[in-house]
């Protein structure tokens, strides 16, 4: 055997064996990174172990979305929480699908909920489509989505090529996106009509755009930088003021106002936030006694 032959040879040559051992020991001590592998072949050993990087933790931006009968919240871990605010409007829109994760955006509509996933696809949940007896979910194969918005009974999706896709209930023509609509940078699904902001600052509204419950397209604004939609349509202008586009009319906010930083619209109300952290509210909200709430102004400093 090879091992026996080596041992026998070593016994016959103790001086040689000692020299070999000394040389190997010196080689290991001096180099600090050389070892003897099988059959005496040198192999390199790192002087310090390579650190293993910790696993990457993906976090998402928290978000909230208020619907007609329910609310949604997006957590930092990419999951969604939903809850009802009116039991008579339960269409399953608050029942978040089990295992839903990697969500980057949410949208609470009138009778349904949507989530935009990290892979740019859309998940929708509700039982309203069964009630209508018509397709209510997103078109099969919908992808490359960058933004979503949920209306009363319909949905909008903005694609990465600047085009818009609409689906759901089409009573007011909100599903009929104007032909040739391109270069869209933002979308907003309102109560009975849809809204799009173009990269040149112009605004397009379609559906019940004129308030006569007939399909129409409205284009009459060219200097907007943000849009929101509810019962009416609000556009934040480049100069920091806003306009309320209601039934095809531009209702300019009265008086001089500080520079606005945010706008929001509900089914029957709208709010503005200015650079002085002041909120202005106006709408058709009522108090617990059913009395119409007057316009109000308050600070959020």
C-alpha positions in Angstrom: 0.0 0.0 0.0 1.1 3.6 -0.7 0.8 4.6 3.0 2.8 1.7 4.2 5.6 2.4 1.6 5.8 6.0 2.7 6.0 5.1 6.4 8.7 2.5 5.7 10.7 5.0 3.6 10.5 7.5 6.4 11.8 5.1 8.9 14.9 4.4 6.8 15.6 8.2 6.3 14.8 10.0 9.6 17.0 12.9 8.6 15.1 13.5 5.4 11.8 13.2 7.1 12.8 15.8 9.7 14.0 18.2 7.0 10.8 17.8 5.1 8.7 18.5 8.3 10.7 21.5 9.1 10.4 22.9 5.6 6.7 22.4 5.6 6.3 24.0 9.0 8.3 27.1 7.9 6.3 27.3 4.7 3.0 27.4 6.6 4.2 29.8 9.3 5.8 32.3 6.8 3.1 32.4 4.2 0.0 32.3 6.4 -2.0 31.4 3.4 -0.5 28.2 2.0 -1.5 24.7 3.0 -0.6 21.3 1.7 -3.4 19.6 -0.1 -3.7 16.0 -1.2 -0.4 14.4 -2.3 1.5 17.5 -1.1 0.0 19.9 -3.6 -0.1 23.5 -2.3 -3.5 25.1 -2.0 -4.4 28.8 -1.2 -6.3 29.5 2.0 -7.8 33.0 2.5 -6.1 34.8 5.3 -9.5 36.2 6.5 -12.9 34.6 5.9 -15.1 36.4 3.3 -18.0 38.0 5.0 -21.5 36.8 4.0 -23.8 39.9 3.3 -27.0 40.0 5.2 -30.2 39.2 3.3 -31.7 42.2 1.5 -34.8 43.4 3.2 -37.3 45.0 0.8 -39.5 47.7 2.2 -42.4 49.5 0.5 -43.8 53.0 1.0 -46.8 53.0 3.3 -50.0 54.3 1.7 -53.7 54.7 2.4 -56.8 54.8 0.1 -60.4 55.7 1.1 -63.2 54.2 -0.8 -67.0 54.7 -0.7 -67.7 51.9 1.8 -64.2 50.8 2.9 -60.6 51.8 3.4 -57.2 50.3 2.5 -53.8 50.6 4.0 -50.5 49.5 2.4 -47.9 48.3 4.9 -44.1 48.6 4.7 -43.8 44.8 4.1 -45.9 45.0 0.9 -49.1 43.6 2.4 -52.5 45.2 2.5 -55.1 45.7 5.3 -58.7 46.4 4.5 -61.8 47.3 6.6 -65.4 48.3 6.0 -66.8 51.6 7.1 -70.4 50.8 6.1 -71.9 47.3 6.4 -74.5 47.9 3.8 -71.8 48.4 1.2 -70.1 45.0 1.7 -69.2 43.6 -1.7 -66.1 41.8 -0.5 -63.9 44.7 -1.3 -62.3 44.7 2.2 -61.5 41.0 2.1 -57.8 41.1 1.0 -56.8 38.0 -0.9 -54.7 35.6 1.3 -51.0 35.8 0.5 -51.2 39.1 -1.3 -47.7 40.7 -1.1 -45.2 42.7 -3.0 -47.8 45.5 -3.4 -46.5 48.9 -4.4 -49.8 50.9 -4.7 -53.4 50.5 -3.7 -56.8 51.9 -4.8 -60.1 51.7 -3.0 -63.1 52.3 -5.2 -66.9 52.3 -4.7 -67.4 48.6 -4.6 -63.9 47.1 -5.3 -60.3 47.2 -4.4 -57.1 47.1 -6.4 -53.4 46.5 -5.8 -50.5 47.2 -8.1 -47.7 44.6 -7.7 -44.0 45.0 -8.0 -44.1 43.1 -11.3 -46.4 45.8 -12.7 -49.5 43.7 -12.8 -52.9 44.4 -11.1 -54.9 42.4 -8.6 -58.6 43.2 -8.0 -61.0 41.8 -5.4 -64.7 42.2 -4.9 -68.0 40.5 -5.6 -69.6 43.4 -7.4 -69.1 41.9 -10.8 -71.2 38.9 -9.9 -73.9 41.4 -8.9 -73.7 43.2 -12.2 -73.5 40.0 -14.2 -70.7 41.4 -16.3 -66.9 41.3 -16.4 -65.6 43.6 -13.7 -61.9 42.7 -13.2 -58.9 43.8 -15.1 -58.4 42.6 -18.7 -56.5 39.3 -19.1 -52.8 39.8 -19.6 -52.7 43.4 -18.3 -49.1 44.3 -17.5 -46.6 47.2 -17.6 -48.8 49.1 -15.3 -47.3 52.1 -13.4 -50.3 53.6 -11.7 -53.9 52.6 -10.7 -57.1 54.5 -9.7 -60.5 53.1 -8.7 -63.8 54.9 -9.3 -67.3 54.2 -8.2 -67.7 51.1 -10.3 -64.8 51.2 -12.7 -61.0 51.2 -12.8 -58.1 53.0 -14.6 -54.6 51.8 -15.2 -51.7 53.9 -16.5 -49.2 52.0 -18.6 -45.5 52.7 -19.0 -46.0 53.9 -22.6 -48.3 56.7 -21.4 -51.6 55.1 -22.5 -54.6 54.4 -20.3 -56.7 51.2 -19.9 -60.2 51.3 -18.3 -62.5 48.5 -17.3 -65.6 47.8 -15.1 -69.0 49.3 -15.2 -69.6 51.5 -18.2 -72.9 53.3 -17.4 -71.3 56.7 -17.9 -68.8 55.8 -20.6 -65.8 55.8 -18.3 -64.6 52.7 -20.0 -64.4 54.4 -23.4 -61.0 56.0 -23.2 -60.7 58.8 -25.8 -59.0 57.5 -29.0 -55.4 58.6 -29.3 -55.0 59.5 -25.6 -51.2 59.4 -25.1 -48.4 60.9 -23.0 -50.4 60.6 -19.8 -48.5 61.1 -16.6 -51.3 60.8 -14.0 -54.8 59.4 -13.8 -57.8 59.9 -11.5 -61.1 57.9 -11.4 -64.0 60.1 -10.3 -67.6 59.3 -9.4 -69.0 59.3 -12.9 -66.1 60.4 -15.1 -62.4 59.8 -15.5 -59.5 62.2 -15.6 -56.0 62.2 -17.2 -53.1 64.6 -16.9 -50.8 64.9 -19.9 -47.1 65.7 -19.9 -47.7 69.1 -21.4 -50.0 70.1 -18.4 -53.3 69.7 -20.2 -56.2 67.8 -18.7 -58.7 65.4 -20.4 -61.9 64.3 -18.7 -64.3 61.7 -20.2 -67.5 60.0 -19.2 -70.1 62.2 -17.5 -67.8 65.1 -18.1 -70.5 67.8 -18.6 -72.8 66.6 -15.8 -75.6 65.6 -18.2 -75.0 61.9 -17.7 -74.1 61.5 -21.4 -70.7 60.5 -22.7 -68.6 63.5 -23.5 -64.9 64.5 -23.5 -63.7 67.8 -21.8 -60.4 69.5 -22.6 -60.0 73.0 -21.3 -57.0 73.2 -19.1 -53.3 73.5 -20.1 -51.2 74.3 -17.0 -52.0 71.6 -14.4 -49.4 69.7 -12.5 -51.6 67.3 -10.4 -55.1 66.0 -10.5 -57.6 64.3 -8.2 -61.2 63.2 -8.8 -64.3 62.5 -6.7 -67.7 64.0 -7.1 -65.9 66.8 -8.9 -62.5 67.1 -10.5 -59.7 69.2 -9.0 -56.5 70.3 -10.8 -53.5 71.8 -9.0 -52.0 74.4 -11.3 -48.4 75.3 -11.9 -48.8 78.6 -10.1 -49.8 76.8 -6.9 -53.6 77.6 -7.2 -56.3 75.2 -8.1 -59.5 74.9 -10.1 -62.6 72.9 -9.6 -63.8 71.4 -12.8 -67.5 70.7 -12.2 -69.9 69.8 -14.9 -67.5 71.1 -17.5 -67.1 74.5 -15.8 -63.9 75.9 -14.3 -64.7 77.1 -10.9 -61.7 79.3 -9.9 -61.0 79.4 -6.1 -62.1 82.8 -4.8 -59.6 85.2 -3.2 -55.8 85.1 -2.9 -54.4 81.9 -1.4 -50.9 80.9 -0.3 -49.1 78.4 -2.5 -50.9 75.0 -2.5 -48.9 71.9 -1.9 -51.6 69.2 -2.0 -55.2 68.6 -3.1 -57.7 65.8 -2.4 -61.3 65.1 -3.5 -64.0 62.8 -2.2 -67.5 61.9 -3.4 -68.9 65.2 -2.3 -66.0 67.3 -1.0 -62.6 68.5 -1.7 -59.7 69.8 0.3 -56.5 71.8 -0.2 -53.3 72.0 1.8 -51.2 75.2 1.5 -47.5 75.9 2.2 -48.6 77.3 5.6 -50.0 73.9 6.6 -53.5 75.2 6.4 -56.3 72.9 5.2 -59.3 74.3 3.4 -62.4 72.1 3.2 -65.5 72.5 1.1 -68.2 70.1 0.1 -71.5 68.4 0.9 -70.5 66.7 4.2 -73.0 66.7 7.0 -72.6 66.5 10.8 -74.2 63.9 13.1 -77.5 65.8 13.1 -77.7 65.9 9.3 -76.8 69.6 9.0 -74.7 70.6 6.0 -71.1 71.3 7.1 -70.0 74.8 6.1 -66.6 75.3 4.4 -63.9 75.3 7.0 -60.3 76.2 7.4 -57.9 74.7 10.0 -54.2 74.3 10.6 -52.3 71.0 10.7 -49.0 72.5 12.1 
